[in-house]
Amino acid sequence: MKNRIFKGAVSAILTLVTIMSASVVAIVPANAAAQDTYTVNCLTQASTSTSDVYIRVYGTEGTTGWHNLGEIGDGENTSAQFTDRNVGEITKIEIEHIIDWFQDLWNPSVITVKNSTDETTFYNSNPLPTKGVVTLSDTDIAYSLNIKTSKDKNSGTDADVFVKLTDTAGSSFITELSALHPKANAFEAEDDTTIYITAPTTMEKIKSIELSIDTGTWYKLGADWRVLEFTLTQLTGKNAGDTFTKTVNQWITEDEPFTATF
């Protein structure tokens, strides 16, 4: 009698455990996103930062949460990792720069985000605001511009340097290159630097490139700039891969910019 009661009790307990286990399984979503590891690499050229940087990643299968990358902006080439759901192919990122002291500027040039599915590179040519979120998309238009300054004596310049890109539709935009140069004393003799530029998404095929300088009120003497050559390469967009190389080998003054038409 006691054995029958004991066996019945055990059977009832096992049945209850089975029911509870089924209930637990039922509350786990069938489509729960798998976890993935993200690696973020950052190239900072103009202004580094010791403040915390936060990122959120968007993809074809969803969005991650916000993640603190720490002081990823504190150095020319830095990286960080975090774990979150797999968002599939990466399409855009949001970056927020939390300033921890007065005017801690940060100007990331190239940010590459990689998960197990995809690897996408984003480009930026604007300092991040002290407040607010910046969105970088894989549909943004970006270029790399390599400029070689002549090695001749006094070829360098302390003036502000600009580039103007004009497309086949007549649209144009201007970027200050001296603000993006990785060295504080930019465009000196024998300087060989690649700078990344982002452009409006409406830009068509490049038709002309103009290099110019602005001496302001401080650098009138010795401000002229002797450029050896430059190469512009489109990195993203429908015209990605287009490359424009021009031998300049002449002086650029405030009154005489250099324009190359392709």
Secondary structure, 3 states (H helix, E strand, C coil): CHHHHHHHHHHHHHHHHHHHHHHHHHCCCCCCCCEEEEEEEEEECCCCCCCEEEEEEEECCEECCCEECCCCCCCCEEEEEEEEECCCCEEEEEEEEECCCCCCCCCEEEEEEECCCCEEEEECCCCCCCCCEEEEECCCEEEEEEEEECCCCCCCCCCEEEEEEEECCCCEEEEECCCCCCCCCCCCCCCEEEEEEEECCCCCCEEEEEEEEECCCCCCCCCCEEEEEEEEEECCCCCCCCEEEEEEEEEECCCCCEEEEC
